[in-house]
Amino acid sequence: MNLHIVILAAGKGSRMYSDTPKVLHKLGGKPLLEHVIQTAKNLQPKKIHVVYGNGGDLVRKHFDQYDINWVKQQETLGTGHAVMQALPHIDPEAKVLVLYGDVPLVTLATLEQLVKNNSPDSLGLLSAEFSDPKGLGRIIRDDLGAVRAIVEHKDASKLQQQIKEINSGILATTAKILQKYLPDLQKKNAQGEYYLTDIVSLLRTDNIPVSCLLATNPQEVGGINNQKQLAELERLYQSKMADKFMMQGLNLIDPARFDIRGNLTIDQNITIDINTIIEGEVAIGSNTTVGPNNVLKNTQIGKNVTIKANCVIEDAVIADNCIVGPFARVRPNSHLDEGARIGNFVEVKNTKMGKNSKANHLSYVGDSIIGRDVNIGAGTITCNYDGVNKYQTVIEDAAFIGSNTSLVAPVTIGKEAVIGAGSTITEDAPKDKLTLARITQKTIDKWKRKRRK
């Protein structure tokens, strides 16, 4: 199909009270405009045109990865004027679908039906029925039910404001119709703008068919004009995502307290407790349990893993049968091999932790390579930074690191070595030996503690 899609994204968004352009505010962790672009791409159009204005350079910068024709609207003179700016870039023989950058949840199925139902030389609108349509344009029909016009709320009479059917703004037509009728739009309205919706009455005057597709779910055509509406749509989006994953078998303890801000891939028999946040690309293997209040970002989690409460895991790989937490932080470029354990208030960064190795309490392990079956005692620190450069610590298989040990990198702890508690290790420790680095304990008899007078 020779389909061109025009996405209108030039609005100022003044009611957001934000320096961020409205279409860059996030829903489910992605900019509003990105939701619309991704849905548009799934329609496989010949070209996507985005009309931008407010904060234009910032908007364009966010979407370099997409093949988009960017069209600048120098003056924000309304939706009709915005579409006019895109017309010179559209094949005159094309079918045209107009979308909005602040209407992010319209579904692919709805748009496919709208485009399919739109016959040549006609115009198809997407409408919805709202119990409270305040602020939205109304669909005006004649006595036979045919669409006669669209009236914006500010221009509507009291009788027209009682109409529940609203115009979503989304429409499908042909480039020829737009080329012929858009130049005839007038800005005789409360806003002093060229309304794209005024094209309906022009078409009816020339007996050109105008049809309406009523959205099955009115919430999918909900637009965003302020922070309250953004928050409401966020909860709707999260509810839809929770439903989707539960239908795939995910056990959510409370679907109302689950947030996904990226993409999640799941296997079977997975339980996720309340207030877990999924960001970026996350994959979770079968029989894994994620406790409450966790943040998982760009992370791959294996099978039979237990993530206890209050952990932050980012850009990491957690292999099968691992236990993490509670209150653990796994920072980028960390890899826990099978059966590894990271416990209470342990931080791991840029570290490979070997099979069945563990750091259960109050430790920092950074820039390290840890072998198999290593035990890292409470309070252990790898001192990896000298103020200028970072260095690596290597702990070989089955080594035992006593509590409250400082390992000053670069340093290697040999296989099956034991480091005595309270040591500061600045040189390599040999394998299968006990290494201590403490001063001899002594008591100063003549010392007296200073006291307040």
C-alpha positions as CSV (number, residue, x, y, z in Angstrom):
1,M,0.0,0.0,0.0
2,N,1.2,3.5,-0.9
3,L,0.7,4.9,2.6
4,H,2.3,8.0,4.1
5,I,1.9,8.7,7.8
6,V,2.0,12.3,9.1
7,I,2.6,12.6,12.9
8,L,1.8,16.0,14.3
9,A,4.3,16.8,17.1
10,A,4.7,20.6,17.0
11,G,2.5,21.6,20.0
12,K,4.0,23.8,22.7
13,G,2.5,21.8,25.6
14,S,2.3,24.9,27.7
15,R,-0.1,23.1,30.2
16,M,2.7,20.7,31.1
17,Y,4.6,23.5,32.7
18,S,7.9,22.0,31.7
19,D,11.0,22.9,29.7
20,T,10.7,19.4,28.1
21,P,8.7,19.4,24.8
22,K,5.5,17.6,25.4
23,V,6.1,14.7,23.0
24,L,9.3,13.9,24.9
25,H,7.6,13.3,28.2
26,K,7.8,9.7,29.0
27,L,5.1,7.0,29.2
28,G,6.3,3.6,30.3
29,G,9.9,4.8,30.1
30,K,9.6,5.9,26.4
31,P,8.9,9.4,25.0
32,L,5.2,9.8,23.9
33,L,6.3,10.3,20.3
34,E,8.3,7.1,20.3
35,H,5.1,5.1,21.1
36,V,3.4,6.7,18.1
37,I,6.4,6.2,15.7
38,Q,6.7,2.5,16.6
39,T,3.0,1.9,16.0
40,A,3.3,3.8,12.7
41,K,6.3,1.7,11.6
42,N,4.2,-1.5,12.2
43,L,1.8,-0.2,9.5
44,Q,4.7,-0.5,7.0
45,P,4.2,2.9,5.4
46,K,6.2,4.2,2.5
47,K,7.3,7.1,4.6
48,I,6.7,8.7,8.1
49,H,6.6,12.5,8.3
50,V,6.9,14.1,11.7
51,V,5.9,17.8,11.9
52,Y,7.8,19.4,14.7
53,G,8.1,22.9,16.1
54,N,8.5,23.5,19.8
55,G,11.9,22.3,20.9
56,G,12.4,20.9,17.5
57,D,16.1,20.2,17.5
58,L,15.8,18.4,20.9
59,V,12.9,16.3,19.5
60,R,14.8,15.3,16.4
61,K,17.9,14.4,18.4
62,H,16.0,11.7,20.3
63,F,14.9,9.8,17.2
64,D,18.0,9.5,15.0
65,Q,17.6,5.7,14.9
66,Y,14.3,6.0,12.9
67,D,13.9,6.7,9.2
68,I,11.8,9.8,9.4
69,N,11.2,12.9,7.2
70,W,11.3,15.8,9.6
71,V,9.1,18.8,8.6
72,K,9.4,22.0,10.6
73,Q,6.3,24.1,11.3
74,Q,7.8,27.6,11.7
75,E,4.6,29.0,13.1
76,T,2.2,27.0,15.2
77,L,-1.0,27.9,13.3
78,G,-3.0,24.8,14.0
79,T,-3.3,21.2,12.9
80,G,-4.5,22.1,9.4
81,H,-1.5,24.3,8.9
82,A,0.8,21.6,10.2
83,V,-0.5,19.0,7.7
84,M,0.0,21.6,4.9
85,Q,3.7,21.7,5.8
86,A,4.0,18.0,5.2
87,L,2.0,17.9,1.9
88,P,4.9,18.8,-0.4
89,H,6.8,15.7,0.8
90,I,3.9,13.3,0.2
91,D,3.3,11.3,-3.0
92,P,0.2,12.9,-4.6
93,E,-1.2,9.4,-5.3
94,A,-0.7,8.2,-1.7
95,K,-3.2,7.4,1.1
96,V,-2.5,9.5,4.1
97,L,-2.9,8.7,7.8
98,V,-2.7,11.6,10.3
99,L,-1.6,10.7,13.9
100,Y,-0.7,12.8,16.9
101,G,2.5,12.7,18.9
102,D,0.6,13.1,22.2
103,V,-1.8,10.2,21.6
104,P,0.5,7.3,22.4
105,L,-1.8,4.3,23.1
106,V,-3.8,4.1,19.8
107,T,-3.5,0.4,18.8
108,L,-2.2,-1.1,15.6
109,A,-5.4,-3.0,15.1
110,T,-7.5,0.2,15.3
111,L,-5.3,2.0,12.8
112,E,-5.3,-1.0,10.4
113,Q,-9.1,-1.0,10.4
114,L,-9.3,2.8,9.9
115,V,-7.0,2.6,6.9
116,K,-8.7,-0.5,5.5
117,N,-12.2,1.0,5.8
118,N,-11.2,4.2,4.1
119,S,-12.4,4.0,0.5
120,P,-10.7,6.1,-2.3
121,D,-11.8,9.7,-2.5
122,S,-13.2,9.8,1.0
123,L,-12.2,10.7,4.5
124,G,-12.3,8.4,7.6
125,L,-12.3,9.7,11.1
126,L,-11.5,7.8,14.4
127,S,-14.0,8.8,17.1
128,A,-14.8,7.7,20.6
129,E,-17.4,8.1,23.2
130,F,-16.4,9.7,26.5
131,S,-18.7,10.1,29.6
132,D,-16.9,13.5,30.2
133,P,-15.9,14.9,26.8
134,K,-15.0,18.4,28.2
135,G,-12.3,20.1,26.2
136,L,-12.6,17.7,23.2
137,G,-14.0,18.3,19.7
138,R,-17.5,16.9,19.1
139,I,-18.7,14.9,16.1
140,I,-21.8,16.6,14.7
141,R,-24.1,14.3,12.8
142,D,-27.2,15.0,10.7
143,D,-30.7,13.5,11.2
144,L,-29.6,10.4,9.3
145,G,-26.5,9.9,11.4
146,A,-24.0,11.0,8.8
147,V,-21.0,13.1,9.9
148,R,-21.7,16.7,9.1
149,A,-19.0,18.6,10.9
150,I,-16.6,18.6,13.9
151,V,-16.8,21.4,16.4
152,E,-14.1,22.1,18.9
153,H,-15.2,22.5,22.5
154,K,-14.4,26.2,22.7
155,D,-16.5,26.8,19.6
156,A,-19.3,24.5,20.5
157,S,-22.8,25.6,21.7
158,K,-24.2,24.4,25.0
159,L,-26.3,21.8,23.1
160,Q,-23.3,20.6,21.1
161,Q,-21.3,20.3,24.3
162,Q,-23.7,17.7,25.5
163,I,-22.6,15.3,22.7
164,K,-20.5,12.4,24.0
165,E,-18.9,11.3,20.7
166,I,-15.6,13.0,20.3
167,N,-13.1,13.4,17.5
168,S,-9.7,11.8,18.2
169,G,-8.1,13.9,15.5
170,I,-6.8,10.8,13.8
171,L,-7.9,10.5,10.2
172,A,-7.3,8.6,7.0
173,T,-7.8,10.1,3.5
174,T,-5.9,10.7,0.3
175,A,-3.2,13.2,-0.6
176,K,-5.4,14.5,-3.4
177,I,-8.2,15.5,-1.0
178,L,-5.7,17.2,1.4
179,Q,-4.1,19.1,-1.5
180,K,-7.5,20.3,-2.7
181,Y,-9.2,21.3,0.6
182,L,-6.5,22.3,3.1
183,P,-5.8,25.6,1.3
184,D,-9.5,26.5,1.8
185,L,-9.3,26.3,5.6
186,Q,-10.1,29.4,7.5
187,K,-9.0,30.5,11.0
188,K,-12.3,31.9,12.2
189,N,-12.4,30.3,15.6
190,A,-11.6,31.0,19.2
191,Q,-8.0,29.9,18.8
192,G,-7.3,31.8,15.6
193,E,-5.9,28.6,14.0
194,Y,-6.4,26.5,10.9
195,Y,-8.2,23.4,12.2
196,L,-7.7,20.2,10.3
197,T,-11.2,19.2,11.5
198,D,-12.8,21.9,9.5
199,I,-12.1,19.9,6.3
200,V,-15.1,17.7,7.2
201,S,-17.7,20.4,6.5
202,L,-15.8,21.4,3.3
203,L,-16.0,17.8,2.1
204,R,-19.7,17.5,3.0
205,T,-20.4,20.6,1.0
206,D,-19.0,18.8,-2.1
207,N,-20.8,15.5,-1.2
208,I,-17.5,13.7,-0.5
209,P,-18.1,10.8,1.9
210,V,-17.0,11.2,5.5
211,S,-17.1,8.0,7.7
212,C,-16.4,7.4,11.3
213,L,-14.8,4.5,13.0
214,L,-15.8,4.3,16.7
215,A,-12.9,3.1,18.8
216,T,-13.7,0.0,20.8
217,N,-11.8,1.3,23.8
218,P,-12.0,5.1,24.1
219,Q,-8.9,5.2,26.4
220,E,-6.7,4.3,23.4
221,V,-7.4,7.7,21.8
222,G,-6.7,9.7,25.0
223,G,-4.4,12.6,24.5
224,I,-2.1,14.3,27.0
225,N,-2.2,18.0,27.8
226,N,-1.1,18.1,31.4
227,Q,0.8,16.2,34.0
228,K,-2.4,14.7,35.5
229,Q,-3.4,13.2,32.2
230,L,0.1,11.9,31.7
231,A,-0.1,10.1,35.1
232,E,-3.5,8.7,34.3
233,L,-2.4,7.3,31.0
234,E,0.8,5.9,32.7
235,R,-1.4,3.8,35.0
236,L,-3.6,2.7,32.1
237,Y,-0.4,1.7,30.2
238,Q,1.0,-0.2,33.1
239,S,-2.3,-2.0,33.7
240,K,-2.3,-3.1,30.0
241,M,1.3,-4.4,30.4
242,A,0.5,-6.2,33.6
243,D,-2.5,-7.9,31.9
244,K,-0.4,-8.9,28.9
245,F,2.3,-10.6,31.0
246,M,-0.2,-12.3,33.3
247,M,-1.8,-13.8,30.2
248,Q,1.7,-15.2,29.4
249,G,1.8,-16.8,32.9
250,L,3.6,-14.2,35.0
251,N,2.5,-14.3,38.6
252,L,2.3,-10.6,39.7
253,I,1.5,-10.3,43.5
254,D,-0.2,-7.0,42.8
255,P,-0.6,-5.9,39.2
256,A,-1.4,-2.4,40.3
257,R,2.2,-2.1,41.7
258,F,4.2,-3.3,38.7
259,D,6.0,-0.9,36.4
260,I,7.6,-1.7,33.1
261,R,9.7,1.0,31.3
262,G,11.2,-1.1,28.6
263,N,10.9,-4.7,27.3
264,L,10.5,-7.8,29.4
265,T,11.0,-11.4,28.2
266,I,9.8,-14.1,30.5
267,D,9.8,-17.9,30.9
268,Q,7.5,-20.0,33.0
269,N,6.8,-20.0,36.8
270,I,8.1,-16.5,37.5
271,T,6.8,-14.5,40.5
272,I,7.3,-10.8,40.8
273,D,6.4,-9.0,44.1
274,I,5.2,-5.5,44.5
275,N,6.9,-2.3,43.4
276,T,9.3,-3.9,41.0
277,I,10.5,-1.6,38.2
278,I,11.6,-3.1,34.9
279,E,13.8,-0.8,32.7
280,G,15.4,-1.3,29.4
281,E,15.8,-4.9,28.1
282,V,15.2,-7.5,30.8
283,A,14.9,-11.3,30.5
284,I,14.0,-13.6,33.4
285,G,14.3,-17.4,33.3
286,S,11.9,-20.0,34.6
287,N,11.3,-20.6,38.4
288,T,12.7,-17.3,39.4
289,T,11.3,-15.1,42.2
290,V,11.8,-11.4,42.3
291,G,11.0,-9.9,45.7
292,P,9.5,-6.5,46.5
293,N,11.0,-3.1,45.7
294,N,13.5,-4.1,43.1
295,V,14.9,-2.3,40.1
296,L,16.0,-4.4,37.2
297,K,17.6,-2.6,34.3
298,N,19.1,-4.1,31.1
299,T,19.7,-7.4,32.9
300,Q,19.6,-11.0,32.1
301,I,18.4,-13.3,34.9
302,G,18.7,-17.1,34.7
303,K,16.6,-20.0,36.0
304,N,15.9,-20.7,39.7
305,V,17.2,-17.3,40.8
306,T,16.1,-15.6,43.9
307,I,16.2,-11.8,43.9
308,K,15.3,-10.7,47.5
309,A,13.9,-7.3,48.5
310,N,15.3,-3.9,47.8
311,C,18.0,-4.6,45.2
312,V,19.2,-2.5,42.2
313,I,20.6,-4.6,39.3
314,E,21.8,-2.8,36.2
315,D,23.5,-4.0,33.0
316,A,24.3,-7.4,34.6
317,V,24.0,-11.1,34.0
318,I,22.7,-13.3,36.8
319,A,23.2,-17.0,36.0
320,D,21.1,-19.9,37.2
321,N,20.6,-20.7,40.9
322,C,22.0,-17.4,42.1
323,I,20.7,-15.5,45.2
324,V,20.9,-11.7,45.3
325,G,20.0,-9.5,48.2
326,P,18.3,-8.2,50.2
327,F,19.6,-4.7,49.8
328,A,22.2,-5.6,47.2
329,R,23.4,-3.5,44.3
330,V,24.8,-5.1,41.2
331,R,26.3,-2.4,39.0
332,P,27.1,-2.5,35.2
333,N,29.4,-5.2,33.7
334,S,28.9,-7.6,36.5
335,H,28.4,-11.3,35.8
336,L,27.4,-13.8,38.6
337,D,28.1,-17.4,37.6
338,E,25.8,-20.2,38.6
339,G,25.1,-20.5,42.3
340,A,26.8,-17.2,43.2
341,R,25.4,-15.2,46.2
342,I,25.4,-11.5,46.8
343,G,23.9,-10.6,50.1
344,N,23.0,-7.8,52.5
345,F,24.4,-4.4,51.6
346,V,26.9,-5.8,49.1
347,E,27.9,-3.8,46.0
348,V,29.4,-5.4,43.0
349,K,30.7,-3.5,40.0
350,N,32.5,-4.6,36.8
351,T,33.1,-8.0,38.4
352,K,32.9,-11.6,37.3
353,M,31.9,-13.8,40.3
354,G,32.6,-17.5,39.9
355,K,30.4,-20.5,40.4
356,N,29.2,-20.9,44.0
357,S,31.2,-17.9,45.2
358,K,29.6,-15.6,47.8
359,A,29.8,-12.2,49.4
360,N,27.0,-12.3,51.9
361,H,27.5,-9.1,54.0
362,L,28.5,-5.5,53.8
363,S,31.2,-5.7,51.1
364,Y,32.3,-3.8,48.0
365,V,33.7,-5.8,45.2
366,G,34.7,-3.8,42.1
367,D,36.8,-4.4,39.0
368,S,37.5,-8.0,40.1
369,I,37.7,-11.5,38.8
370,I,36.5,-13.9,41.4
371,G,37.0,-17.7,41.0
372,R,34.9,-20.6,42.1
373,D,33.9,-21.4,45.6
374,V,35.3,-18.1,47.0
375,N,34.1,-16.8,50.4
376,I,34.3,-13.1,50.9
377,G,33.8,-12.1,54.5
378,A,31.8,-9.1,55.8
379,G,33.3,-5.7,55.4
380,T,35.7,-6.7,52.6
381,I,36.6,-4.0,50.2
382,T,38.5,-4.2,46.9
383,C,40.4,-0.8,46.9
384,N,40.3,-0.4,43.1
385,Y,40.9,3.3,42.7
386,D,44.0,5.4,43.5
387,G,42.4,8.7,42.7
388,V,43.5,8.6,39.0
389,N,43.3,5.0,37.7
390,K,41.4,1.9,38.5
391,Y,43.0,-1.5,39.0
392,Q,41.9,-5.1,39.1
393,T,41.7,-7.6,41.9
394,V,41.9,-11.3,41.2
395,I,40.8,-13.9,43.7
396,E,41.4,-17.4,42.6
397,D,39.3,-20.6,43.3
398,A,38.4,-21.5,46.9
399,A,40.1,-18.6,48.5
400,F,38.8,-17.4,51.8
401,I,38.8,-13.6,52.6
402,G,38.4,-12.8,56.3
403,S,36.1,-10.1,57.5
404,N,37.1,-6.4,57.3
405,T,39.8,-7.0,54.8
406,S,41.1,-4.4,52.3
407,L,42.5,-5.7,49.1
408,V,44.5,-2.9,47.5
409,A,44.5,-3.4,43.7
410,P,46.3,-4.5,41.6
411,V,46.6,-7.7,43.7
412,T,46.1,-11.4,43.3
413,I,44.9,-13.8,46.0
414,G,46.1,-17.3,45.1
415,K,44.0,-20.5,45.0
416,E,42.8,-21.7,48.4
417,A,44.6,-18.9,50.1
418,V,43.2,-17.6,53.4
419,I,43.4,-13.9,54.3
420,G,43.1,-13.2,58.0
421,A,40.4,-10.9,59.2
422,G,41.3,-7.2,59.5
423,S,44.1,-7.4,57.0
424,T,45.2,-4.8,54.4
425,I,46.7,-6.7,51.5
426,T,49.0,-4.7,49.2
427,E,50.9,-7.6,47.6
428,D,49.9,-10.9,46.0
429,A,49.0,-13.6,48.5
430,P,50.4,-17.1,47.7
431,K,48.0,-20.0,47.1
432,D,47.1,-22.4,50.0
433,K,48.7,-20.2,52.6
434,L,47.5,-18.0,55.5
435,T,48.4,-14.3,54.9
436,L,48.0,-11.6,57.6
437,A,48.7,-7.9,57.5
438,R,48.1,-6.5,61.0
439,I,50.2,-4.6,63.4
440,T,50.8,-6.4,66.8
441,Q,48.1,-5.4,69.3
442,K,49.3,-3.5,72.3
443,T,47.9,-1.5,75.1
444,I,49.3,2.0,76.1
445,D,49.2,2.1,79.9
446,K,49.9,5.8,80.4
447,W,47.4,7.0,77.8
448,K,44.3,8.8,79.1
449,R,41.2,9.8,77.2
450,K,40.4,13.4,77.0
451,R,37.1,14.4,78.6
452,R,34.9,17.5,78.6
453,K,35.2,19.8,81.6
